[in-house]
Amino acid sequence: MPTKKAKFKKCIVVIDIDGTGDSDNFNVPMARMTNVSLLVRPGVYTSTDQGLLVKPEQKVDIVGYTLSDEEEVIIQTKGMAPDVGNVFTVARGELTVRNVTIRQESHHPERHGLYIAQGGKCTLIDCKFCSRVSGCIAVTDPSSSVTLKKCLFNGCCGGLIVLSKAKAVVDQCQFKSTVRIGLEIRDQGFATIKDTEFSDSGRQGIVCHAFGNGFNATRCVFHNNSRHFGETEAAVMASSGKSTITDCQLSSNKGTGIIICSGGECEVRDCQVTGSKVAISVCEQGTAYIANNKLLNNRFGITIVYNMGKDVTLENNTMKSGEADVLTTGKDTEPKTIGKKHKITKDPRRENDKCLAEKLKLIQKQMKLNKFKKDDPPENLREEKHPNTVRVCPSCGLSEQSKGKEFKVCSGCRITHYCSVDCQKKDWKLHHKDTCKLFQQCKQDFVEKEQTRDSL
């Protein structure tokens, strides 16, 4: 009686090397089988060409088999040649990777540790990523997706990029010391992030921009982000699509905790933001619903800057900011709905910029009338005051009338006035350190021009 041939649904291949190897250990079984599981022994597997390709309709499962924490399975691409590819490329196939370190060590900025396109699907569990030149993972195309669980991105140039209507799920991962952005969403991409830590990023931990569809972040931690760019960046930026940030912890981030801007819509609930210059900023046509948050030990609680009449709703937020509760600047910036706890304060510094410009013009007129010499300090400018000028302290925003005393002028530029030494010190660190030099230079240029005219 003839025997029936056995039908294998999945072929299991054990890959074992002694110390180092190359991608041929993987390419041979991956090229011959459509459904294969690779059990990989500890070692370093290096590719100097196109890397590993998961073909259409192919299912590949790669498992790093280690017996201790000291053992490690490393799969990498390396080299300076322009044809060095991604470590993994998934095109219309399915890839699952467990307990593997993926390195992209080539010098090409458009190469990635994992590139998913054309409807490819990928799941990574307990993996580590390192890419010094480009992003670690890029997922693109509408039907492509990636799922990350308990993965570590450490010291990468960029973490995860989601674009072109692709989707990503990030669960219990860590993005540490990313040079640029931890997770970037754009071109109608969308991401769901849960129980994930973003720390020490050079720019943002999460950013959704350039027509991204948004993200949902739940129980995430953001610490010490925007290291390289400081006050111009934020731990989280929602400038496109619809996003939600729920039950997250943001601490000691340089600049701003959360920025909602450029037409983005974001709902911020049950979060705690501490140690930032601004806890939450809404600007440039951002739409926001901010409720039940704790904003503690920030310089400003919530700022609404030139928002052009877009809806901003504030409810039940607890604040203990150093300077102000809700700070508004520009026209059409009042929140649509505010709770009883919120105190709205107009930003005096923006209005004071016009006062400083008027003062500079006035001083130039005085210098032209009196023709001060370069070495002759204009002492009388401190005493002379235009009848329509209202002196406002640029640090606290209070006027001479409200303080009931005459303000003292800065000894450097002799233009800006302060109500106290403490306000002068605060404003020096934030603004006046640069403007003071500018005003002094304007004075010097004016005097030199007048001296040139007199000599002629």
Beta strands, then each sheet from edge to edge (+ up, - down):
strand 1: 11-15
strand 2: 20-22
strand 3: 35-40
strand 4: 43-47
strand 5: 52-54
strand 6: 59-64
strand 7: 73-79
strand 8: 88-91
strand 9: 94-98
strand 10: 101-106
strand 11: 114-117
strand 12: 121-125
strand 13: 128-131
strand 14: 135-139
strand 15: 145-149
strand 16: 152-154
strand 17: 158-162
strand 18: 167-171
strand 19: 174-176
strand 20: 183-185
strand 21: 190-194
strand 22: 197-199
strand 23: 206-208
strand 24: 214-218
strand 25: 221-223
strand 26: 234-238
strand 27: 242-246
strand 28: 249-251
strand 29: 256-260
strand 30: 265-269
strand 31: 272-274
strand 32: 278-283
strand 33: 287-291
strand 34: 294-296
strand 35: 300-305
strand 36: 312-315
strand 37: 318-320
strand 38: 324-329
strand 39: 344-346
strand 40: 408-409
strand 41: 417-418
sheet 1: 1+ 3+ 6+ 9+ 12+ 15+ 18+ 21+ 24+ 27+ 30+ 33+ 36+
sheet 2: 2+ 4+ 7+ 10+ 13+ 16+ 19+ 22+ 25+ 28+ 31+ 34+ 37+
sheet 3: 5+ 8+ 11+ 14+ 17+ 20+ 23+ 26+ 29+ 32+ 35+ 38+ 39+
sheet 4: 40+ 41-
end
